[in-house]
Amino acid sequence: MTLRPATPGFIYSPRRSVVLYSLIKSVYFLKASLSVENIDGTVDFGTLGHCVTISGLTTCSNATIGYEF
């Protein structure tokens, strides 16, 4: 088997895609705090959806563009 110049890039592309996806998912542009009847939490609005954290339990939407509540 001979290695051609594009082989290393082809092999590492899936790995880089996974790392890039995890970085994009962790980036948010708005974080809101919630406090209702002794229940505290946060809502993070990111590039691929939103996550709600209430009392240490985090629930995230599916990775899609836009928001639907």
CNS distance restraints for C-alpha pairs under 8 A (distance, minus, plus):
assign (resid   3 and name CA) (resid   7 and name CA) 6.09 0.50 0.50
assign (resid   6 and name CA) (resid  10 and name CA) 6.20 0.50 0.50
assign (resid   7 and name CA) (resid  11 and name CA) 6.17 0.50 0.50
assign (resid   8 and name CA) (resid  12 and name CA) 6.19 0.50 0.50
assign (resid   9 and name CA) (resid  13 and name CA) 5.94 0.50 0.50
assign (resid  10 and name CA) (resid  14 and name CA) 7.92 0.50 0.50
assign (resid  11 and name CA) (resid  15 and name CA) 7.98 0.50 0.50
assign (resid  12 and name CA) (resid  16 and name CA) 6.18 0.50 0.50
assign (resid  13 and name CA) (resid  17 and name CA) 6.11 0.50 0.50
assign (resid  14 and name CA) (resid  18 and name CA) 6.40 0.50 0.50
assign (resid  15 and name CA) (resid  19 and name CA) 6.46 0.50 0.50
assign (resid  16 and name CA) (resid  20 and name CA) 6.03 0.50 0.50
assign (resid  17 and name CA) (resid  21 and name CA) 6.06 0.50 0.50
assign (resid  18 and name CA) (resid  22 and name CA) 6.28 0.50 0.50
assign (resid  19 and name CA) (resid  23 and name CA) 6.26 0.50 0.50
assign (resid  20 and name CA) (resid  24 and name CA) 6.14 0.50 0.50
assign (resid  21 and name CA) (resid  25 and name CA) 6.09 0.50 0.50
assign (resid  22 and name CA) (resid  26 and name CA) 6.35 0.50 0.50
assign (resid  23 and name CA) (resid  27 and name CA) 6.55 0.50 0.50
assign (resid  24 and name CA) (resid  47 and name CA) 6.95 0.50 0.50
assign (resid  24 and name CA) (resid  48 and name CA) 7.73 0.50 0.50
assign (resid  25 and name CA) (resid  46 and name CA) 6.95 0.50 0.50
assign (resid  25 and name CA) (resid  47 and name CA) 6.87 0.50 0.50
assign (resid  25 and name CA) (resid  48 and name CA) 6.33 0.50 0.50
assign (resid  26 and name CA) (resid  46 and name CA) 7.49 0.50 0.50
assign (resid  27 and name CA) (resid  46 and name CA) 5.93 0.50 0.50
assign (resid  27 and name CA) (resid  47 and name CA) 6.94 0.50 0.50
assign (resid  28 and name CA) (resid  44 and name CA) 6.23 0.50 0.50
assign (resid  28 and name CA) (resid  45 and name CA) 5.52 0.50 0.50
assign (resid  28 and name CA) (resid  46 and name CA) 3.76 0.50 0.50
assign (resid  28 and name CA) (resid  47 and name CA) 6.32 0.50 0.50
assign (resid  29 and name CA) (resid  44 and name CA) 7.70 0.50 0.50
assign (resid  29 and name CA) (resid  45 and name CA) 6.13 0.50 0.50
assign (resid  29 and name CA) (resid  46 and name CA) 5.65 0.50 0.50
assign (resid  29 and name CA) (resid  47 and name CA) 7.51 0.50 0.50
assign (resid  30 and name CA) (resid  44 and name CA) 5.88 0.50 0.50
assign (resid  30 and name CA) (resid  45 and name CA) 5.18 0.50 0.50
assign (resid  30 and name CA) (resid  46 and name CA) 7.04 0.50 0.50
assign (resid  31 and name CA) (resid  42 and name CA) 6.81 0.50 0.50
assign (resid  31 and name CA) (resid  43 and name CA) 5.63 0.50 0.50
assign (resid  31 and name CA) (resid  44 and name CA) 4.47 0.50 0.50
assign (resid  31 and name CA) (resid  45 and name CA) 6.30 0.50 0.50
assign (resid  32 and name CA) (resid  42 and name CA) 5.51 0.50 0.50
assign (resid  32 and name CA) (resid  43 and name CA) 5.13 0.50 0.50
assign (resid  32 and name CA) (resid  44 and name CA) 6.53 0.50 0.50
assign (resid  33 and name CA) (resid  40 and name CA) 7.56 0.50 0.50
assign (resid  33 and name CA) (resid  41 and name CA) 5.91 0.50 0.50
assign (resid  33 and name CA) (resid  42 and name CA) 4.40 0.50 0.50
assign (resid  33 and name CA) (resid  43 and name CA) 6.46 0.50 0.50
assign (resid  34 and name CA) (resid  39 and name CA) 7.71 0.50 0.50
assign (resid  34 and name CA) (resid  40 and name CA) 5.47 0.50 0.50
assign (resid  34 and name CA) (resid  41 and name CA) 4.92 0.50 0.50
assign (resid  34 and name CA) (resid  42 and name CA) 5.52 0.50 0.50
assign (resid  34 and name CA) (resid  43 and name CA) 7.55 0.50 0.50
assign (resid  35 and name CA) (resid  39 and name CA) 5.58 0.50 0.50
assign (resid  35 and name CA) (resid  40 and name CA) 4.53 0.50 0.50
assign (resid  35 and name CA) (resid  41 and name CA) 6.57 0.50 0.50
assign (resid  36 and name CA) (resid  40 and name CA) 6.69 0.50 0.50
assign (resid  39 and name CA) (resid  54 and name CA) 7.20 0.50 0.50
assign (resid  39 and name CA) (resid  55 and name CA) 6.98 0.50 0.50
assign (resid  40 and name CA) (resid  54 and name CA) 6.07 0.50 0.50
assign (resid  40 and name CA) (resid  55 and name CA) 6.31 0.50 0.50
assign (resid  41 and name CA) (resid  52 and name CA) 7.29 0.50 0.50
assign (resid  41 and name CA) (resid  53 and name CA) 5.21 0.50 0.50
assign (resid  41 and name CA) (resid  54 and name CA) 4.23 0.50 0.50
assign (resid  41 and name CA) (resid  55 and name CA) 6.22 0.50 0.50
assign (resid  41 and name CA) (resid  56 and name CA) 7.81 0.50 0.50
assign (resid  42 and name CA) (resid  52 and name CA) 5.86 0.50 0.50
assign (resid  42 and name CA) (resid  53 and name CA) 5.19 0.50 0.50
assign (resid  42 and name CA) (resid  54 and name CA) 6.67 0.50 0.50
assign (resid  43 and name CA) (resid  50 and name CA) 6.97 0.50 0.50
assign (resid  43 and name CA) (resid  51 and name CA) 5.69 0.50 0.50
assign (resid  43 and name CA) (resid  52 and name CA) 4.51 0.50 0.50
assign (resid  43 and name CA) (resid  53 and name CA) 6.36 0.50 0.50
assign (resid  44 and name CA) (resid  50 and name CA) 5.45 0.50 0.50
assign (resid  44 and name CA) (resid  51 and name CA) 5.19 0.50 0.50
assign (resid  44 and name CA) (resid  52 and name CA) 6.53 0.50 0.50
assign (resid  45 and name CA) (resid  49 and name CA) 6.21 0.50 0.50
assign (resid  45 and name CA) (resid  50 and name CA) 4.45 0.50 0.50
assign (resid  45 and name CA) (resid  51 and name CA) 6.74 0.50 0.50
assign (resid  46 and name CA) (resid  50 and name CA) 5.68 0.50 0.50
assign (resid  47 and name CA) (resid  65 and name CA) 6.99 0.50 0.50
assign (resid  48 and name CA) (resid  62 and name CA) 7.87 0.50 0.50
assign (resid  48 and name CA) (resid  63 and name CA) 4.93 0.50 0.50
assign (resid  48 and name CA) (resid  64 and name CA) 5.06 0.50 0.50
assign (resid  48 and name CA) (resid  65 and name CA) 5.21 0.50 0.50
assign (resid  48 and name CA) (resid  66 and name CA) 7.09 0.50 0.50
assign (resid  49 and name CA) (resid  60 and name CA) 7.49 0.50 0.50
assign (resid  49 and name CA) (resid  61 and name CA) 5.75 0.50 0.50
assign (resid  49 and name CA) (resid  62 and name CA) 6.62 0.50 0.50
assign (resid  49 and name CA) (resid  63 and name CA) 5.63 0.50 0.50
assign (resid  49 and name CA) (resid  64 and name CA) 5.85 0.50 0.50
assign (resid  49 and name CA) (resid  65 and name CA) 6.49 0.50 0.50
assign (resid  49 and name CA) (resid  66 and name CA) 6.44 0.50 0.50
assign (resid  49 and name CA) (resid  67 and name CA) 6.06 0.50 0.50
assign (resid  50 and name CA) (resid  60 and name CA) 5.81 0.50 0.50
assign (resid  50 and name CA) (resid  61 and name CA) 5.65 0.50 0.50
assign (resid  50 and name CA) (resid  67 and name CA) 7.39 0.50 0.50
assign (resid  51 and name CA) (resid  58 and name CA) 6.68 0.50 0.50
assign (resid  51 and name CA) (resid  59 and name CA) 5.58 0.50 0.50
assign (resid  51 and name CA) (resid  60 and name CA) 4.05 0.50 0.50
assign (resid  51 and name CA) (resid  61 and name CA) 6.31 0.50 0.50
assign (resid  52 and name CA) (resid  58 and name CA) 5.60 0.50 0.50
assign (resid  52 and name CA) (resid  59 and name CA) 5.30 0.50 0.50
assign (resid  52 and name CA) (resid  60 and name CA) 6.25 0.50 0.50
assign (resid  53 and name CA) (resid  57 and name CA) 5.39 0.50 0.50
assign (resid  53 and name CA) (resid  58 and name CA) 4.21 0.50 0.50
assign (resid  53 and name CA) (resid  59 and name CA) 6.39 0.50 0.50
assign (resid  54 and name CA) (resid  58 and name CA) 6.57 0.50 0.50
